[in-house]
Amino acid sequence: MAVPKRKVSGARRDKRRANNFKLVAPNMVKCPNCGEYNLNHRVCKSCGHYDGKEVVAIDEGKDKKKKD
């Protein structure tokens, strides 16, 4: 049976374990219609286009208050 000859130091142990904790940034792509960045394979939040077609109608003036 294999038994370690010496104790593995904490630094060496932690260096070995550190490779599993890396985070990966999400892939952001530019919308071909408006140029805003968004996640892959998602409808653009600013213009509502996906795959060259308008999927969701975005109301341009929803932030503005109605004037009577």
C-alpha positions in Angstrom: 0.0 0.0 0.0 1.3 3.4 -1.0 2.0 5.7 2.0 3.4 9.3 1.7 6.9 9.6 3.1 6.4 13.2 4.3 3.5 15.4 5.2 2.3 17.5 2.3 2.5 21.2 3.3 -0.5 23.4 3.2 0.9 25.6 0.5 1.5 22.6 -1.8 -1.9 21.2 -1.1 -3.6 24.5 -1.7 -1.7 25.0 -5.0 -3.0 21.7 -6.2 -6.6 22.5 -5.2 -6.6 26.0 -6.6 -7.1 25.0 -10.2 -10.7 23.9 -9.5 -11.9 27.3 -8.3 -11.4 29.4 -11.5 -14.5 31.2 -12.7 -15.3 31.6 -16.4 -16.7 34.9 -17.7 -19.8 34.5 -19.8 -19.4 34.9 -23.5 -20.7 38.3 -24.5 -21.4 39.1 -28.2 -22.4 42.3 -30.0 -25.9 42.5 -31.3 -25.7 42.8 -35.1 -28.8 45.1 -35.1 -28.0 47.7 -32.4 -24.4 46.9 -31.3 -25.2 46.3 -27.6 -23.4 43.5 -25.8 -25.6 40.6 -24.6 -25.2 36.9 -23.8 -25.0 34.3 -26.6 -28.3 32.8 -27.9 -30.4 35.3 -26.1 -32.8 38.0 -27.3 -31.2 41.5 -27.2 -32.7 43.5 -24.3 -32.2 46.8 -26.0 -33.7 46.2 -29.5 -35.6 42.8 -29.1 -33.9 41.1 -32.1 -32.6 37.5 -32.3 -31.2 35.7 -35.3 -31.8 38.8 -37.5 -35.5 38.9 -36.7 -37.5 41.1 -34.3 -38.8 38.7 -31.6 -39.9 41.1 -28.9 -41.3 44.5 -29.5 -39.4 47.0 -27.3 -41.3 50.2 -26.3 -38.9 53.0 -26.8 -40.8 55.6 -24.6 -41.6 53.5 -21.6 -39.2 55.5 -19.4 -40.7 58.8 -20.4 -43.8 60.1 -18.5 -47.0 60.6 -20.4 -47.9 64.2 -21.2 -51.6 65.0 -21.3 
